[in-house]
């Protein structure tokens, strides 16, 4: 089916709660919207009905995505001890600019942090390294960029 998603326990719990909410309250709410829109008459020119059906389709897509993600998820803890791993927050100095990233799945979203996939070229190069490690990273476009790991949280 799909690749195993590595998620922190907090992200897994948040996604599971979202899935439960969408399959219960969400489906009931959208069914009410559709029913209310049907009562307005002619469905062929009923904007409320079409909007509710579109919302239903998007919600069902999200439910299917979450179900597949949760079924195949692997719960991981950040490596800790200053070693870069899935779930680590890494402060990098690249081309003289300091940036912070959370290494992991897009589903790990955290405010104020960009997500870097562990499967991306730079993400793969960082895995297992420690704070203080410096290297030259060649981007997919061929640009050689100096990278230093300033901190690993």
Helices and strands as residue ranges (DSSP letters): E 6-7, H 9-21, I 22-26, H 27-38, G 43-45, H 47-71, E 74-75, E 89-94, E 97-103, G 106-108, E 114-116, H 121-126, E 134-138, E 144-152
